[in-house]
Amino acid sequence: MATLTFPLSRIEGHAQVVIEVRGSEVLSAHFQATEFRGFEYLVRGGPAEQMPVIVPRICGVCSTAHHVASVKTLEDVFGVTPPPLAATIRELLLLGQLIQNQATSLFIFTMPDRLGVDSLFDLEDSDLTDLQQTAMTTRALQVRQAGTHLISLAGGQFIHPIKAVIGGVTSGITDEAAAEMREELTQVLPVATQLVDDYWAASLAMAERLGTWGDDQPACYIASVGAEKPNYYGDVLRVMGCGERGMCTIFPAREYAEYLEVEESDYSYAHQTSYRGNVMRANSLARVNLVQRLGTPKADAYLSHFHETFGMPAHAILLFDLARGIELVYALERSLEILGGPLDHEDTDVAYTPRDGEGYGLVEAPRGPLIHHYRVEDGKIAQAEFIIPTVHNLLAIERALRVAAERYVTPAGVNMELENAVGRVVRAFDPCIACATH
Amino acid sequence: MKRFAVLQLSGCAGCEVSLLNADAWVDRFDLVYMPLVASVHDVPEVDTLLISGGVRTDEDLYKLRRAVKRAAQVVAVGTCAISGGVANLGDRDDVRELFLTQAQRHHVPRLLPKTHPVDTYVDVDLYLPGCPPTPELFMAVLDEDADFKASKIVCQECGRKKLRDMRPSHLLGFQQGEVQPDICLVNQGYLCVGTSTRGGCRAPCPRAGHPCVGCRGPSDVFIEKQSGAWFTSIKRVFKGMTDIPEDEIDAALRSPQLALFLFQFSDYSGDDRAPRPKEKVL
């Protein structure tokens, strides 16, 4: 028996893939999360009201999602409903994060696979001219930064934001600040669509060259979306059963344990979840499979093209990457819509009285539905759970790794393309290990 | 062209994300190792090594010791690498017991009994505190800009007015009450520690209406002193500006999850390590 170990890069956090083979037989394909800090343990005993400051530190990439999930959870515990304007500003926060994250995943994490290089910051070995190289990197960072600027505007700072508070947000957004942000997003939108088009073409070429879009077996899809359109700040989860389009199971965050089975792993610091024993997938592909439309013009054009080309639901894993591009366009357009309306015209928070109890908070993070669950006693955290989207994808990642391994481990030997394939498979799911292990 | 590398130990990648926003380095410096953005699996020889995250596992320690040998300058970046950061809350005895009984796994890097800042194990030439440090501060390090002068304290960068006649008599919770614009958060009864926290971040938190939580650590006045001096200074500020009873402030400051401990826990948890010289802290 041989054990092949692949270190991973261009993902958030520390992980590796271990594949065991005997001859040309693939015995196992494991995804190992190799870091651990223990947030569920270390927040115990802390003042509940400090959670919105502590838990963003679970992850610097996903801090916005944790920040908002945390205030939603405490509002559930304390029985507070924030005013509508606060909900709108929180949606902007989540859209800013979506722009930042999808741009990072598309252009910094996975574009190098399409260009045959190690890094976006070292394009010398690519087929691009010097001018194209500079333009690619500059434009990618420009789009990504538009997202971080939006988070700063709505959240105070772009990593570990602070403006969402229990009962609302600390302030609205002035007309001047909104106009300035609109100007930036208006400039960035065509840059982003051009990059997405380039990315789309490069992906088609790559799939052609490889002869596959990766694991395309059906799976269940899980996301927190509206009945027809996305809703990153929603209240329910939807699961599309394996291959049964239109048949959705809908449940609120507090009932998650009735539907999702969480299992510990003895070879990884991350748990694994299944939908009642079935492999499930979260993240961009789940969302585009679950919604009918996005609701903004350019993004909807991309979505129709996607559905026509790849079917509905679409299953091949490299389509996660294309779906991220569609969502990037959507997030830019939707943010422009919101910033065009009044954001400083009414109260942004309501008073509240802390009380003990239990609460759940849900947001649709870029990687899928994120749930926080706290039990508060004497104003302190007695128990906290973080139900992380990446963990929902781990069984699906391992299945896709196995498909790749079976393709490249042959009687003639191990095809060296396997190493690249492992990277592509994992990056398609854009896992976040800091979150998954927390 | 200056070659630099970024070694990420156990942390949240927030420092790396902040560095990505400092796009001025892209054309001027050669980034040769940073697994978050590049498929390079070993640290080559570099001029500057930025290290983020705390030393939590045996793998962290191994990577750290290997990497520093290849670097001319070692910079500890962010609160986790410098003081242990939020993850250091796990070093309380009750939590550590949970770790050892419930969290340890097989076939993965082993958790060390405690998490440690980088300079427990290796020499550090420069410290860049913050959770995370802002892109501007990253550039000041990479540029080795001798003229760069951060403000001494966050207060100087905040712009909120201190009022003489607004004296609250109790602390507000971190999240309670409606924050009034333009008025000092201490005047409004929030436990803001910007009066003694190292400046340079341009005060994004208090500007946005959230108390400074002290993530950049103590200012130069306190950095070489015992934690008691820092606490005393904060209490003096509240005594001067508010009518909040001293024991209320004291209790809030000493709660293990509260701001100062949250970010500086390992510095003040009883290790008798020499203080870091202020010349080495940006």
Interface residues (C-beta under 8 A of the other chain):
Chain A: P7 L8 S9 R10 I11 E12 G13 H14 Q32 A33 T34 E35 F36 R37 G38 Y41 L42 V43 R44 G45 G46 P47 E49 Q50 P52 V53 I54 R57 I58 C59 G60 V61 S63 T104 I108 F109 P112 D118 S119 L120 F121 D122 T134 T137 T138 L141 R144 Q145 T148 S152 G155 G156 Q157 F158 I159 H160 I162 K163 V165 I166 G167 T170 S171 S265 D266 Y267 S268 Y269 D349 A351 Y352 P354 G423 A434
Chain B: Q8 S10 G11 C12 A13 G14 C15 E16 V17 S18 L20 N21 D23 V26 D27 L31 P35 L36 V37 A38 S39 V40 H41 R56 T57 E59 G85 V86 A87 L89 G90 R92 D94 V95 L98 F99 Q102 A103 R105 H106 H107 V108 P109 L111 T115 C131 P132 G173 F174 Q175 Q176 G177 E178 V179 P181 P204 C205 R207 A208 G209 H210 V213 S255 P256 Q257 L258 A259 L262
